[in-house]
Amino acid sequence: MTKDRVKKIRSSMSELLYKKKVVSVVDVFIDLGILDVKDYEKWRKGQIDYLERVFKGSLGKLSKTIDEIFRYAREKNLKINTTYYKKWGKGKKTKLRFSKFGKERSRKKIFKCIL
C-alpha cells in the first residue's frame, strides 16, 4: 500500500472520529469512495444481497484498507466493538451479509465500530 493511500485512510479516520466520535469501517469506505452511499442504502434495504458486490476496486485492496483501519485504531488505542447491520424498512430485520462466501476474517472486521 502506498504512503499516499495510508495517509488518506488515516485522515479519513481522524476526520470521521472528530465529527461523529464513532466510526465504522463502512463509514471509511464511503469517505474514501470505495463504497457509494446509494449502494450502501440499497444493501441496507436488502436490495443488494452482499456488500462486497458493489465495492469499487479489488478485494485485495479492500483487505489492505481494512488492515490499515485497524492498525490506526490500535495505534490510537481506540475501542473496537462489533456491530451488526440489519435490514432497514418493513418486514423481518435480518442480518445483512458482507461477502458472498462469508469469509470469516473479512466478515468479522467489516462489522466493527471504532470509538
TINU-884010 format. One record per atom (N, C-alpha, C, O, CB): x, y, z; residue in three letters. Coordinates in nm, 3 decimals, always signed. Glycine has a CB too. Layout:
<atoms>
ATOM;X;Y;Z;ALA $
...
</atoms>
This chain:
<atoms>
ATOM;+0.085;-0.117;+0.000;MET $
ATOM;+0.000;+0.000;+0.000;MET $
ATOM;+0.090;+0.124;+0.000;MET $
ATOM;+0.189;+0.129;+0.072;MET $
ATOM;-0.097;+0.000;+0.123;MET $
ATOM;+0.054;+0.222;-0.080;THR $
ATOM;+0.136;+0.342;-0.091;THR $
ATOM;+0.120;+0.431;+0.032;THR $
ATOM;+0.021;+0.423;+0.104;THR $
ATOM;+0.099;+0.420;-0.217;THR $
ATOM;+0.220;+0.514;+0.053;LYS $
ATOM;+0.214;+0.608;+0.167;LYS $
ATOM;+0.097;+0.703;+0.151;LYS $
ATOM;+0.033;+0.741;+0.249;LYS $
ATOM;+0.346;+0.687;+0.179;LYS $
ATOM;+0.068;+0.741;+0.027;ASP $
ATOM;-0.043;+0.832;+0.000;ASP $
ATOM;-0.176;+0.767;+0.041;ASP $
ATOM;-0.263;+0.832;+0.099;ASP $
ATOM;-0.046;+0.871;-0.150;ASP $
ATOM;-0.192;+0.638;+0.009;ARG $
ATOM;-0.315;+0.566;+0.043;ARG $
ATOM;-0.331;+0.555;+0.195;ARG $
ATOM;-0.440;+0.575;+0.249;ARG $
ATOM;-0.315;+0.425;-0.021;ARG $
ATOM;-0.221;+0.524;+0.263;VAL $
ATOM;-0.222;+0.515;+0.409;VAL $
ATOM;-0.261;+0.651;+0.469;VAL $
ATOM;-0.340;+0.657;+0.563;VAL $
ATOM;-0.083;+0.470;+0.463;VAL $
ATOM;-0.207;+0.757;+0.414;LYS $
ATOM;-0.237;+0.892;+0.462;LYS $
ATOM;-0.386;+0.925;+0.444;LYS $
ATOM;-0.448;+0.983;+0.533;LYS $
ATOM;-0.151;+0.997;+0.388;LYS $
ATOM;-0.443;+0.886;+0.330;LYS $
ATOM;-0.586;+0.911;+0.305;LYS $
ATOM;-0.673;+0.834;+0.404;LYS $
ATOM;-0.771;+0.888;+0.456;LYS $
ATOM;-0.623;+0.870;+0.161;LYS $
ATOM;-0.638;+0.709;+0.430;ILE $
ATOM;-0.716;+0.627;+0.524;ILE $
ATOM;-0.711;+0.688;+0.663;ILE $
ATOM;-0.813;+0.702;+0.729;ILE $
ATOM;-0.663;+0.482;+0.526;ILE $
ATOM;-0.591;+0.724;+0.707;ARG $
ATOM;-0.574;+0.780;+0.841;ARG $
ATOM;-0.643;+0.916;+0.854;ARG $
ATOM;-0.700;+0.947;+0.959;ARG $
ATOM;-0.425;+0.793;+0.875;ARG $
ATOM;-0.636;+0.995;+0.751;SER $
ATOM;-0.703;+1.125;+0.752;SER $
ATOM;-0.855;+1.107;+0.760;SER $
ATOM;-0.923;+1.177;+0.835;SER $
ATOM;-0.665;+1.206;+0.625;SER $
ATOM;-0.906;+1.012;+0.684;SER $
ATOM;-1.050;+0.983;+0.687;SER $
ATOM;-1.092;+0.940;+0.826;SER $
ATOM;-1.193;+0.988;+0.879;SER $
ATOM;-1.085;+0.875;+0.585;SER $
ATOM;-1.016;+0.849;+0.886;MET $
ATOM;-1.047;+0.802;+1.022;MET $
ATOM;-1.048;+0.918;+1.121;MET $
ATOM;-1.140;+0.931;+1.202;MET $
ATOM;-0.945;+0.696;+1.067;MET $
ATOM;-0.946;+1.000;+1.113;SER $
ATOM;-0.934;+1.113;+1.205;SER $
ATOM;-1.051;+1.209;+1.191;SER $
ATOM;-1.110;+1.252;+1.291;SER $
ATOM;-0.802;+1.187;+1.181;SER $
ATOM;-1.086;+1.244;+1.069;GLU $
ATOM;-1.197;+1.337;+1.045;GLU $
ATOM;-1.330;+1.278;+1.090;GLU $
ATOM;-1.411;+1.346;+1.154;GLU $
ATOM;-1.205;+1.375;+0.896;GLU $
ATOM;-1.353;+1.152;+1.058;LEU $
ATOM;-1.479;+1.088;+1.097;LEU $
ATOM;-1.491;+1.078;+1.249;LEU $
ATOM;-1.598;+1.101;+1.305;LEU $
ATOM;-1.490;+0.949;+1.034;LEU $
ATOM;-1.383;+1.044;+1.315;LEU $
ATOM;-1.386;+1.037;+1.461;LEU $
ATOM;-1.411;+1.174;+1.523;LEU $
ATOM;-1.483;+1.185;+1.623;LEU $
ATOM;-1.254;+0.980;+1.514;LEU $
ATOM;-1.351;+1.278;+1.464;TYR $
ATOM;-1.371;+1.414;+1.515;TYR $
ATOM;-1.518;+1.455;+1.500;TYR $
ATOM;-1.577;+1.512;+1.593;TYR $
ATOM;-1.279;+1.513;+1.441;TYR $
ATOM;-1.577;+1.427;+1.384;LYS $
ATOM;-1.714;+1.467;+1.355;LYS $
ATOM;-1.818;+1.384;+1.432;LYS $
ATOM;-1.913;+1.439;+1.487;LYS $
ATOM;-1.741;+1.457;+1.207;LYS $
ATOM;-1.798;+1.252;+1.434;LYS $
ATOM;-1.903;+1.163;+1.484;LYS $
ATOM;-1.871;+1.097;+1.618;LYS $
ATOM;-1.961;+1.042;+1.683;LYS $
ATOM;-1.928;+1.057;+1.384;LYS $
ATOM;-1.746;+1.101;+1.659;LYS $
ATOM;-1.699;+1.035;+1.782;LYS $
ATOM;-1.700;+0.882;+1.770;LYS $
ATOM;-1.645;+0.813;+1.856;LYS $
ATOM;-1.785;+1.077;+1.901;LYS $
ATOM;-1.761;+0.830;+1.667;VAL $
ATOM;-1.767;+0.687;+1.639;VAL $
ATOM;-1.751;+0.672;+1.488;VAL $
ATOM;-1.803;+0.753;+1.411;VAL $
ATOM;-1.902;+0.622;+1.690;VAL $
ATOM;-1.679;+0.568;+1.447;VAL $
ATOM;-1.663;+0.546;+1.304;VAL $
ATOM;-1.671;+0.397;+1.276;VAL $
ATOM;-1.622;+0.315;+1.354;VAL $
ATOM;-1.528;+0.605;+1.253;VAL $
ATOM;-1.732;+0.362;+1.166;SER $
ATOM;-1.738;+0.222;+1.124;SER $
ATOM;-1.651;+0.206;+1.000;SER $
ATOM;-1.618;+0.304;+0.932;SER $
ATOM;-1.886;+0.176;+1.097;SER $
ATOM;-1.616;+0.083;+0.972;VAL $
ATOM;-1.538;+0.054;+0.852;VAL $
ATOM;-1.615;+0.103;+0.728;VAL $
ATOM;-1.556;+0.156;+0.635;VAL $
ATOM;-1.507;-0.099;+0.842;VAL $
ATOM;-1.745;+0.083;+0.730;VAL $
ATOM;-1.828;+0.126;+0.617;VAL $
ATOM;-1.821;+0.278;+0.599;VAL $
ATOM;-1.818;+0.326;+0.486;VAL $
ATOM;-1.975;+0.082;+0.639;VAL $
ATOM;-1.818;+0.354;+0.709;ASP $
ATOM;-1.804;+0.500;+0.700;ASP $
ATOM;-1.676;+0.537;+0.625;ASP $
ATOM;-1.677;+0.626;+0.540;ASP $
ATOM;-1.803;+0.563;+0.841;ASP $
ATOM;-1.568;+0.469;+0.657;VAL $
ATOM;-1.439;+0.496;+0.592;VAL $
ATOM;-1.447;+0.460;+0.445;VAL $
ATOM;-1.398;+0.535;+0.360;VAL $
ATOM;-1.324;+0.418;+0.660;VAL $
ATOM;-1.509;+0.346;+0.412;PHE $
ATOM;-1.523;+0.306;+0.271;PHE $
ATOM;-1.599;+0.412;+0.192;PHE $
ATOM;-1.561;+0.444;+0.079;PHE $
ATOM;-1.595;+0.172;+0.261;PHE $
ATOM;-1.704;+0.465;+0.250;ILE $
ATOM;-1.783;+0.568;+0.182;ILE $
ATOM;-1.699;+0.694;+0.165;ILE $
ATOM;-1.698;+0.754;+0.058;ILE $
ATOM;-1.914;+0.599;+0.261;ILE $
ATOM;-1.631;+0.735;+0.271;ASP $
ATOM;-1.549;+0.855;+0.267;ASP $
ATOM;-1.437;+0.845;+0.162;ASP $
ATOM;-1.404;+0.944;+0.097;ASP $
ATOM;-1.489;+0.881;+0.403;ASP $
ATOM;-1.380;+0.726;+0.146;LEU $
ATOM;-1.271;+0.707;+0.051;LEU $
ATOM;-1.319;+0.682;-0.092;LEU $
ATOM;-1.238;+0.677;-0.185;LEU $
ATOM;-1.185;+0.592;+0.096;LEU $
ATOM;-1.450;+0.666;-0.110;GLY $
ATOM;-1.504;+0.641;-0.243;GLY $
ATOM;-1.501;+0.495;-0.283;GLY $
ATOM;-1.525;+0.463;-0.400;GLY $
ATOM;-1.428;+0.720;-0.342;GLY $
ATOM;-1.474;+0.407;-0.190;ILE $
ATOM;-1.473;+0.263;-0.217;ILE $
ATOM;-1.617;+0.212;-0.227;ILE $
ATOM;-1.645;+0.115;-0.298;ILE $
ATOM;-1.396;+0.187;-0.106;ILE $
ATOM;-1.705;+0.278;-0.155;LEU $
ATOM;-1.846;+0.239;-0.150;LEU $
ATOM;-1.932;+0.362;-0.173;LEU $
ATOM;-1.911;+0.466;-0.110;LEU $
ATOM;-1.881;+0.172;-0.014;LEU $
ATOM;-2.027;+0.350;-0.262;ASP $
ATOM;-2.120;+0.459;-0.292;ASP $
ATOM;-2.234;+0.458;-0.190;ASP $
ATOM;-2.283;+0.352;-0.152;ASP $
ATOM;-2.176;+0.446;-0.437;ASP $
ATOM;-2.275;+0.576;-0.145;VAL $
ATOM;-2.382;+0.587;-0.045;VAL $
ATOM;-2.510;+0.520;-0.095;VAL $
ATOM;-2.578;+0.452;-0.018;VAL $
ATOM;-2.410;+0.736;-0.011;VAL $
ATOM;-2.543;+0.538;-0.222;LYS $
ATOM;-2.665;+0.478;-0.277;LYS $
ATOM;-2.659;+0.325;-0.272;LYS $
ATOM;-2.759;+0.260;-0.242;LYS $
ATOM;-2.688;+0.524;-0.421;LYS $
ATOM;-2.542;+0.270;-0.302;ASP $
ATOM;-2.526;+0.124;-0.294;ASP $
ATOM;-2.537;+0.077;-0.149;ASP $
ATOM;-2.597;-0.027;-0.122;ASP $
ATOM;-2.391;+0.081;-0.354;ASP $
ATOM;-2.479;+0.153;-0.058;TYR $
ATOM;-2.489;+0.120;+0.085;TYR $
ATOM;-2.635;+0.118;+0.128;TYR $
ATOM;-2.678;+0.025;+0.197;TYR $
ATOM;-2.408;+0.220;+0.171;TYR $
ATOM;-2.711;+0.218;+0.088;GLU $
ATOM;-2.853;+0.225;+0.124;GLU $
ATOM;-2.933;+0.110;+0.063;GLU $
ATOM;-3.022;+0.055;+0.128;GLU $
ATOM;-2.913;+0.360;+0.080;GLU $
ATOM;-2.901;+0.074;-0.061;LYS $
ATOM;-2.969;-0.041;-0.124;LYS $
ATOM;-2.938;-0.169;-0.048;LYS $
ATOM;-3.026;-0.253;-0.029;LYS $
ATOM;-2.926;-0.055;-0.271;LYS $
ATOM;-2.813;-0.184;-0.004;TRP $
ATOM;-2.776;-0.301;+0.075;TRP $
ATOM;-2.853;-0.304;+0.206;TRP $
ATOM;-2.904;-0.409;+0.245;TRP $
ATOM;-2.624;-0.302;+0.102;TRP $
ATOM;-2.862;-0.190;+0.272;ARG $
ATOM;-2.935;-0.182;+0.400;ARG $
ATOM;-3.084;-0.214;+0.382;ARG $
ATOM;-3.149;-0.263;+0.475;ARG $
ATOM;-2.918;-0.043;+0.462;ARG $
ATOM;-3.137;-0.185;+0.264;LYS $
ATOM;-3.278;-0.215;+0.236;LYS $
ATOM;-3.298;-0.358;+0.187;LYS $
ATOM;-3.411;-0.401;+0.163;LYS $
ATOM;-3.332;-0.117;+0.131;LYS $
ATOM;-3.187;-0.432;+0.172;GLY $
ATOM;-3.197;-0.571;+0.126;GLY $
ATOM;-3.204;-0.585;-0.024;GLY $
ATOM;-3.235;-0.693;-0.074;GLY $
ATOM;-3.316;-0.635;+0.187;GLY $
ATOM;-3.176;-0.479;-0.098;GLN $
ATOM;-3.183;-0.483;-0.244;GLN $
ATOM;-3.053;-0.534;-0.307;GLN $
ATOM;-3.051;-0.567;-0.426;GLN $
ATOM;-3.216;-0.345;-0.298;GLN $
ATOM;-2.948;-0.539;-0.230;ILE $
ATOM;-2.820;-0.597;-0.273;ILE $
ATOM;-2.789;-0.708;-0.175;ILE $
ATOM;-2.790;-0.687;-0.054;ILE $
ATOM;-2.703;-0.488;-0.278;ILE $
ATOM;-2.764;-0.828;-0.227;ASP $
ATOM;-2.751;-0.944;-0.140;ASP $
ATOM;-2.626;-0.945;-0.053;ASP $
ATOM;-2.630;-0.998;+0.059;ASP $
ATOM;-2.753;-1.067;-0.222;ASP $
ATOM;-2.515;-0.890;-0.099;TYR $
ATOM;-2.396;-0.879;-0.016;TYR $
ATOM;-2.316;-0.755;-0.058;TYR $
ATOM;-2.309;-0.722;-0.176;TYR $
ATOM;-2.309;-1.006;-0.025;TYR $
ATOM;-2.258;-0.690;+0.039;LEU $
ATOM;-2.195;-0.560;+0.019;LEU $
ATOM;-2.072;-0.567;-0.071;LEU $
ATOM;-2.046;-0.474;-0.147;LEU $
ATOM;-2.156;-0.501;+0.152;LEU $
ATOM;-1.997;-0.674;-0.063;GLU $
ATOM;-1.877;-0.691;-0.146;GLU $
ATOM;-1.906;-0.670;-0.294;GLU $
ATOM;-1.819;-0.625;-0.369;GLU $
ATOM;-1.818;-0.830;-0.125;GLU $
ATOM;-2.025;-0.701;-0.335;ARG $
ATOM;-2.065;-0.694;-0.476;ARG $
ATOM;-2.050;-0.553;-0.534;ARG $
ATOM;-2.025;-0.538;-0.654;ARG $
ATOM;-2.210;-0.740;-0.491;ARG $
ATOM;-2.064;-0.451;-0.452;VAL $
ATOM;-2.068;-0.314;-0.505;VAL $
ATOM;-1.944;-0.229;-0.470;VAL $
ATOM;-1.943;-0.109;-0.497;VAL $
ATOM;-2.190;-0.244;-0.452;VAL $
ATOM;-1.842;-0.291;-0.412;PHE $
ATOM;-1.720;-0.215;-0.383;PHE $
ATOM;-1.648;-0.177;-0.512;PHE $
ATOM;-1.650;-0.251;-0.610;PHE $
ATOM;-1.626;-0.296;-0.292;PHE $
ATOM;-1.586;-0.062;-0.509;LYS $
ATOM;-1.505;-0.017;-0.621;LYS $
ATOM;-1.361;-0.057;-0.592;LYS $
ATOM;-1.307;-0.024;-0.486;LYS $
ATOM;-1.518;+0.139;-0.643;LYS $
ATOM;-1.299;-0.128;-0.682;GLY $
ATOM;-1.162;-0.172;-0.662;GLY $
ATOM;-1.155;-0.321;-0.630;GLY $
ATOM;-1.258;-0.388;-0.618;GLY $
ATOM;-1.096;-0.093;-0.551;GLY $
ATOM;-1.035;-0.369;-0.617;SER $
ATOM;-1.014;-0.512;-0.595;SER $
ATOM;-1.035;-0.549;-0.448;SER $
ATOM;-1.023;-0.465;-0.358;SER $
ATOM;-0.873;-0.553;-0.639;SER $
ATOM;-1.065;-0.674;-0.427;LEU $
ATOM;-1.084;-0.722;-0.289;LEU $
ATOM;-0.952;-0.723;-0.213;LEU $
ATOM;-0.950;-0.709;-0.091;LEU $
ATOM;-1.146;-0.862;-0.290;LEU $
ATOM;-0.841;-0.739;-0.285;GLY $
ATOM;-0.710;-0.731;-0.220;GLY $
ATOM;-0.684;-0.593;-0.164;GLY $
ATOM;-0.634;-0.578;-0.053;GLY $
ATOM;-0.600;-0.769;-0.319;GLY $
ATOM;-0.718;-0.492;-0.242;LYS $
ATOM;-0.703;-0.353;-0.199;LYS $
ATOM;-0.795;-0.324;-0.081;LYS $
ATOM;-0.758;-0.254;+0.013;LYS $
ATOM;-0.732;-0.256;-0.316;LYS $
ATOM;-0.914;-0.379;-0.087;LEU $
ATOM;-1.011;-0.363;+0.021;LEU $
ATOM;-0.957;-0.424;+0.150;LEU $
ATOM;-0.967;-0.363;+0.257;LEU $
ATOM;-1.145;-0.429;-0.018;LEU $
ATOM;-0.901;-0.543;+0.141;SER $
ATOM;-0.845;-0.611;+0.258;SER $
ATOM;-0.732;-0.529;+0.320;SER $
ATOM;-0.723;-0.518;+0.442;SER $
ATOM;-0.795;-0.750;+0.220;SER $
ATOM;-0.646;-0.472;+0.237;LYS $
ATOM;-0.536;-0.390;+0.288;LYS $
ATOM;-0.589;-0.262;+0.355;LYS $
ATOM;-0.532;-0.215;+0.453;LYS $
ATOM;-0.440;-0.353;+0.174;LYS $
ATOM;-0.696;-0.208;+0.300;THR $
ATOM;-0.758;-0.090;+0.359;THR $
ATOM;-0.813;-0.124;+0.498;THR $
ATOM;-0.795;-0.047;+0.593;THR $
ATOM;-0.872;-0.035;+0.268;THR $
ATOM;-0.880;-0.238;+0.509;ILE $
ATOM;-0.933;-0.281;+0.639;ILE $
ATOM;-0.819;-0.298;+0.739;ILE $
ATOM;-0.828;-0.255;+0.854;ILE $
ATOM;-1.012;-0.414;+0.624;ILE $
ATOM;-0.711;-0.361;+0.695;ASP $
ATOM;-0.596;-0.381;+0.783;ASP $
ATOM;-0.541;-0.248;+0.833;ASP $
ATOM;-0.507;-0.235;+0.951;ASP $
ATOM;-0.486;-0.460;+0.711;ASP $
ATOM;-0.534;-0.149;+0.746;GLU $
ATOM;-0.481;-0.017;+0.785;GLU $
ATOM;-0.576;+0.054;+0.881;GLU $
ATOM;-0.531;+0.123;+0.972;GLU $
ATOM;-0.458;+0.070;+0.660;GLU $
ATOM;-0.706;+0.039;+0.862;ILE $
ATOM;-0.804;+0.098;+0.953;ILE $
ATOM;-0.781;+0.045;+1.095;ILE $
ATOM;-0.780;+0.122;+1.191;ILE $
ATOM;-0.949;+0.066;+0.905;ILE $
ATOM;-0.763;-0.085;+1.107;PHE $
ATOM;-0.744;-0.144;+1.240;PHE $
ATOM;-0.604;-0.118;+1.296;PHE $
ATOM;-0.588;-0.112;+1.418;PHE $
ATOM;-0.769;-0.292;+1.234;PHE $
ATOM;-0.506;-0.103;+1.212;ARG $
ATOM;-0.373;-0.065;+1.259;ARG $
ATOM;-0.381;+0.074;+1.323;ARG $
ATOM;-0.326;+0.097;+1.431;ARG $
ATOM;-0.270;-0.067;+1.142;ARG $
ATOM;-0.448;+0.165;+1.255;TYR $
ATOM;-0.466;+0.301;+1.306;TYR $
ATOM;-0.542;+0.299;+1.440;TYR $
ATOM;-0.505;+0.368;+1.535;TYR $
ATOM;-0.542;+0.389;+1.203;TYR $
ATOM;-0.647;+0.219;+1.445;ALA $
ATOM;-0.728;+0.209;+1.568;ALA $
ATOM;-0.644;+0.157;+1.685;ALA $
ATOM;-0.655;+0.208;+1.797;ALA $
ATOM;-0.850;+0.118;+1.545;ALA $
ATOM;-0.562;+0.057;+1.660;ARG $
ATOM;-0.476;+0.003;+1.768;ARG $
ATOM;-0.372;+0.107;+1.812;ARG $
ATOM;-0.348;+0.123;+1.931;ARG $
ATOM;-0.404;-0.126;+1.720;ARG $
ATOM;-0.312;+0.177;+1.716;GLU $
ATOM;-0.213;+0.280;+1.748;GLU $
ATOM;-0.272;+0.391;+1.834;GLU $
ATOM;-0.205;+0.444;+1.922;GLU $
ATOM;-0.155;+0.340;+1.620;GLU $
ATOM;-0.395;+0.425;+1.809;LYS $
ATOM;-0.462;+0.533;+1.882;LYS $
ATOM;-0.536;+0.482;+2.006;LYS $
ATOM;-0.606;+0.558;+2.073;LYS $
ATOM;-0.559;+0.605;+1.791;LYS $
ATOM;-0.522;+0.353;+2.035;ASN $
ATOM;-0.589;+0.291;+2.150;ASN $
ATOM;-0.740;+0.313;+2.148;ASN $
ATOM;-0.801;+0.342;+2.251;ASN $
ATOM;-0.532;+0.345;+2.279;ASN $
ATOM;-0.799;+0.299;+2.031;LEU $
ATOM;-0.943;+0.316;+2.017;LEU $
ATOM;-1.013;+0.185;+2.053;LEU $
ATOM;-0.959;+0.076;+2.031;LEU $
ATOM;-0.979;+0.360;+1.872;LEU $
ATOM;-1.130;+0.197;+2.107;LYS $
ATOM;-1.208;+0.080;+2.144;LYS $
ATOM;-1.277;+0.025;+2.019;LYS $
ATOM;-1.339;+0.100;+1.943;LYS $
ATOM;-1.313;+0.116;+2.255;LYS $
ATOM;-1.267;-0.104;+2.000;ILE $
ATOM;-1.326;-0.168;+1.882;ILE $
ATOM;-1.439;-0.259;+1.927;ILE $
ATOM;-1.419;-0.350;+2.008;ILE $
ATOM;-1.219;-0.248;+1.802;ILE $
ATOM;-1.557;-0.234;+1.874;ASN $
ATOM;-1.676;-0.313;+1.906;ASN $
ATOM;-1.733;-0.374;+1.779;ASN $
ATOM;-1.718;-0.321;+1.670;ASN $
ATOM;-1.782;-0.226;+1.977;ASN $
ATOM;-1.799;-0.487;+1.797;THR $
ATOM;-1.868;-0.549;+1.685;THR $
ATOM;-2.007;-0.489;+1.675;THR $
ATOM;-2.075;-0.468;+1.775;THR $
ATOM;-1.876;-0.704;+1.701;THR $
ATOM;-2.047;-0.462;+1.553;THR $
ATOM;-2.183;-0.413;+1.529;THR $
ATOM;-2.242;-0.499;+1.418;THR $
ATOM;-2.169;-0.550;+1.334;THR $
ATOM;-2.184;-0.260;+1.490;THR $
ATOM;-2.371;-0.515;+1.418;TYR $
ATOM;-2.438;-0.593;+1.315;TYR $
ATOM;-2.531;-0.502;+1.238;TYR $
ATOM;-2.604;-0.421;+1.295;TYR $
ATOM;-2.515;-0.713;+1.376;TYR $
ATOM;-2.526;-0.516;+1.109;TYR $
ATOM;-2.615;-0.438;+1.023;TYR $
ATOM;-2.738;-0.523;+0.995;TYR $
ATOM;-2.728;-0.638;+0.954;TYR $
ATOM;-2.544;-0.395;+0.890;TYR $
ATOM;-2.853;-0.462;+1.018;LYS $
ATOM;-2.978;-0.531;+0.990;LYS $
ATOM;-3.054;-0.454;+0.883;LYS $
ATOM;-3.036;-0.334;+0.865;LYS $
ATOM;-3.063;-0.545;+1.119;LYS $
ATOM;-3.137;-0.526;+0.814;LYS $
ATOM;-3.215;-0.471;+0.704;LYS $
ATOM;-3.304;-0.357;+0.752;LYS $
ATOM;-3.368;-0.367;+0.856;LYS $
ATOM;-3.299;-0.580;+0.639;LYS $
ATOM;-3.306;-0.249;+0.674;TRP $
ATOM;-3.394;-0.136;+0.700;TRP $
ATOM;-3.531;-0.165;+0.641;TRP $
ATOM;-3.545;-0.253;+0.555;TRP $
ATOM;-3.336;-0.005;+0.642;TRP $
ATOM;-3.631;-0.092;+0.686;GLY $
ATOM;-3.764;-0.098;+0.625;GLY $
ATOM;-3.856;-0.195;+0.697;GLY $
ATOM;-3.827;-0.242;+0.806;GLY $
ATOM;-3.753;-0.138;+0.481;GLY $
ATOM;-3.967;-0.222;+0.632;LYS $
ATOM;-4.069;-0.309;+0.689;LYS $
ATOM;-4.028;-0.454;+0.671;LYS $
ATOM;-3.947;-0.489;+0.585;LYS $
ATOM;-4.206;-0.283;+0.625;LYS $
ATOM;-4.085;-0.536;+0.754;GLY $
ATOM;-4.058;-0.678;+0.744;GLY $
ATOM;-3.954;-0.723;+0.844;GLY $
ATOM;-3.914;-0.648;+0.933;GLY $
ATOM;-4.014;-0.714;+0.604;GLY $
ATOM;-3.911;-0.845;+0.826;LYS $
ATOM;-3.816;-0.906;+0.917;LYS $
ATOM;-3.681;-0.832;+0.911;LYS $
ATOM;-3.631;-0.803;+0.802;LYS $
ATOM;-3.798;-1.056;+0.883;LYS $
ATOM;-3.625;-0.803;+1.025;LYS $
ATOM;-3.497;-0.732;+1.036;LYS $
ATOM;-3.382;-0.833;+1.034;LYS $
ATOM;-3.321;-0.861;+1.137;LYS $
ATOM;-3.492;-0.644;+1.166;LYS $
ATOM;-3.353;-0.886;+0.917;THR $
ATOM;-3.249;-0.987;+0.905;THR $
ATOM;-3.110;-0.924;+0.904;THR $
ATOM;-3.093;-0.810;+0.861;THR $
ATOM;-3.270;-1.069;+0.778;THR $
ATOM;-3.011;-1.001;+0.951;LYS $
ATOM;-2.872;-0.956;+0.946;LYS $
ATOM;-2.828;-0.954;+0.801;LYS $
ATOM;-2.860;-1.043;+0.723;LYS $
ATOM;-2.779;-1.047;+1.031;LYS $
ATOM;-2.753;-0.850;+0.766;LEU $
ATOM;-2.705;-0.835;+0.629;LEU $
ATOM;-2.569;-0.901;+0.612;LEU $
ATOM;-2.492;-0.914;+0.707;LEU $
ATOM;-2.698;-0.688;+0.592;LEU $
ATOM;-2.542;-0.943;+0.489;ARG $
ATOM;-2.418;-1.011;+0.458;ARG $
ATOM;-2.317;-0.915;+0.396;ARG $
ATOM;-2.352;-0.828;+0.316;ARG $
ATOM;-2.444;-1.129;+0.364;ARG $
ATOM;-2.191;-0.934;+0.433;PHE $
ATOM;-2.083;-0.856;+0.376;PHE $
ATOM;-2.029;-0.923;+0.251;PHE $
ATOM;-2.010;-0.858;+0.148;PHE $
ATOM;-1.971;-0.836;+0.478;PHE $
ATOM;-2.006;-1.054;+0.258;SER $
ATOM;-1.945;-1.121;+0.144;SER $
ATOM;-2.030;-1.237;+0.093;SER $
ATOM;-2.114;-1.291;+0.165;SER $
ATOM;-1.806;-1.171;+0.180;SER $
ATOM;-2.006;-1.272;-0.030;LYS $
ATOM;-2.080;-1.380;-0.094;LYS $
ATOM;-2.057;-1.513;-0.023;LYS $
ATOM;-2.151;-1.590;+0.000;LYS $
ATOM;-2.041;-1.392;-0.241;LYS $
ATOM;-1.933;-1.538;+0.012;PHE $
ATOM;-1.899;-1.667;+0.071;PHE $
ATOM;-1.883;-1.662;+0.222;PHE $
ATOM;-1.851;-1.763;+0.284;PHE $
ATOM;-1.772;-1.717;+0.010;PHE $
ATOM;-1.905;-1.546;+0.281;GLY $
ATOM;-1.898;-1.534;+0.426;GLY $
ATOM;-1.759;-1.557;+0.481;GLY $
ATOM;-1.743;-1.620;+0.585;GLY $
ATOM;-1.992;-1.629;+0.491;GLY $
ATOM;-1.657;-1.506;+0.411;LYS $
ATOM;-1.520;-1.524;+0.458;LYS $
ATOM;-1.508;-1.466;+0.597;LYS $
ATOM;-1.533;-1.348;+0.619;LYS $
ATOM;-1.419;-1.457;+0.361;LYS $
ATOM;-1.471;-1.550;+0.690;GLU $
ATOM;-1.474;-1.517;+0.832;GLU $
ATOM;-1.392;-1.393;+0.867;GLU $
ATOM;-1.441;-1.305;+0.937;GLU $
ATOM;-1.424;-1.633;+0.912;GLU $
ATOM;-1.269;-1.384;+0.820;ARG $
ATOM;-1.182;-1.272;+0.857;ARG $
ATOM;-1.242;-1.139;+0.811;ARG $
ATOM;-1.253;-1.045;+0.890;ARG $
ATOM;-1.042;-1.291;+0.796;ARG $
ATOM;-1.281;-1.132;+0.687;SER $
ATOM;-1.337;-1.008;+0.633;SER $
ATOM;-1.468;-0.974;+0.702;SER $
ATOM;-1.492;-0.858;+0.737;SER $
ATOM;-1.359;-1.020;+0.483;SER $
ATOM;-1.552;-1.075;+0.721;ARG $
ATOM;-1.683;-1.051;+0.780;ARG $
ATOM;-1.670;-0.999;+0.921;ARG $
ATOM;-1.741;-0.907;+0.960;ARG $
ATOM;-1.767;-1.178;+0.778;ARG $
ATOM;-1.581;-1.055;+0.998;LYS $
ATOM;-1.564;-1.010;+1.136;LYS $
ATOM;-1.511;-0.868;+1.142;LYS $
ATOM;-1.552;-0.790;+1.228;LYS $
ATOM;-1.471;-1.104;+1.211;LYS $
ATOM;-1.420;-0.833;+1.053;LYS $
ATOM;-1.361;-0.699;+1.058;LYS $
ATOM;-1.456;-0.592;+1.005;LYS $
ATOM;-1.458;-0.481;+1.057;LYS $
ATOM;-1.231;-0.697;+0.979;LYS $
ATOM;-1.532;-0.623;+0.904;ILE $
ATOM;-1.618;-0.521;+0.843;ILE $
ATOM;-1.726;-0.476;+0.941;ILE $
ATOM;-1.769;-0.360;+0.937;ILE $
ATOM;-1.683;-0.574;+0.715;ILE $
ATOM;-1.769;-0.564;+1.028;PHE $
ATOM;-1.875;-0.529;+1.121;PHE $
ATOM;-1.818;-0.478;+1.253;PHE $
ATOM;-1.857;-0.523;+1.361;PHE $
ATOM;-1.965;-0.650;+1.146;PHE $
ATOM;-1.729;-0.385;+1.243;LYS $
ATOM;-1.669;-0.327;+1.362;LYS $
ATOM;-1.699;-0.178;+1.366;LYS $
ATOM;-1.713;-0.111;+1.263;LYS $
ATOM;-1.517;-0.351;+1.365;LYS $
ATOM;-1.710;-0.130;+1.486;CYS $
ATOM;-1.734;+0.011;+1.510;CYS $
ATOM;-1.620;+0.058;+1.601;CYS $
ATOM;-1.590;-0.006;+1.702;CYS $
ATOM;-1.876;+0.036;+1.574;CYS $
ATOM;-1.559;+0.168;+1.568;ILE $
ATOM;-1.442;+0.214;+1.641;ILE $
ATOM;-1.477;+0.341;+1.717;ILE $
ATOM;-1.530;+0.436;+1.660;ILE $
ATOM;-1.323;+0.239;+1.545;ILE $
ATOM;-1.447;+0.340;+1.845;LEU $
ATOM;-1.477;+0.454;+1.932;LEU $
ATOM;-1.350;+0.522;+1.976;LEU $
ATOM;-1.355;+0.621;+2.050;LEU $
ATOM;-1.557;+0.409;+2.054;LEU $
</atoms>
